Amino acid sequence: MGVFDTKQMHFRASAKKGVSDVLAVHRSWLIAIEIKIGKDQLSDEQIGFMRNIEHTGGVVMVVKDFEDFEKQWKTYLTTRSI
């Protein structure tokens, strides 16, 4: 269930500001993926959320398109292999 954002005048999918667009778990690693398109930039809440994920040992990716995701995913797979 979404929450109505009175500043943007629309519903947000998440009740908490800053939560990444995609959250996943792979081989016990928490992965937070933020998708930024065009000139879109990270908000302070998003930066704080991602810092918390990294602080607890999770993986953070900020991607601009699918090719960028593939590149970062391959890096993750080679650096975090179990």
N, C-alpha and C positions, 0 to 999 in steps of 0.2 A: 504494500500500500504506500502510495506517495504522500508527500507533504507539500502543501501549497506554499510557494515562495512569493511573498507579497512584493518583494523588490522586482523580481522578474515577471511576476503576474502569470505564473504557470506552475504545474506540479513538478516536483523533483522526485526521482525514483528512490533516493536515500533520505532517511530521516536525519542523517548526520552530514553536515557540510564537510567536504574534503575527502570523503571516501573515494578511493580509486574506481575507475570505470569497470575494471575487471579484477576480481580476486580469485585466486586459484591456489591449490596445493599440489605440488609435484615432488614426489620422493621426500616427503616431510618438510619441504621448504614452502613457506608462505610467499606467494608472488602477488604483487600489486602492480597492475598495468594501468597507466593513465594515458588516454588517447588525446592528443592535441592536434587539431587540424588548422591549417592556415596560420593566422597570427595569434591564435588562442594561446594564452599563457597560463602557467600554474598560479592558482590562488594561494594566499598565505595558509589557508586551511589544508589545501592539498599538499603543500610543502611540509607542513607539520605532520600530517598523516603519514607521508612517505618516510619522514625521519623516524617516526615511531616504528614503522615496519623494519627499517634498516637497523635500528637500535636493538631490536629483538632478534636479529639474525635473518630477517626476511630479505627478499629480493624485490627491487623496485625497477620498473621500466617505464620510461616516458617515450611513447612512440608517435610518429607522425603519419605512418601508413603501414600497410601490411609488410612491405619489404623491410622497413625499419624494424618491425617486430621480429621478422625472421632472422635478421642479423643479430639482434640482441638475444633472441632465444638460443641461437647457436652458440653465442658467447657464454650464456648461462650454462648450457649443457656441457661445454668443455671446462668451465671453471668450477662447477659444482657437482661434478660426477661423483657418484658413490661407488 
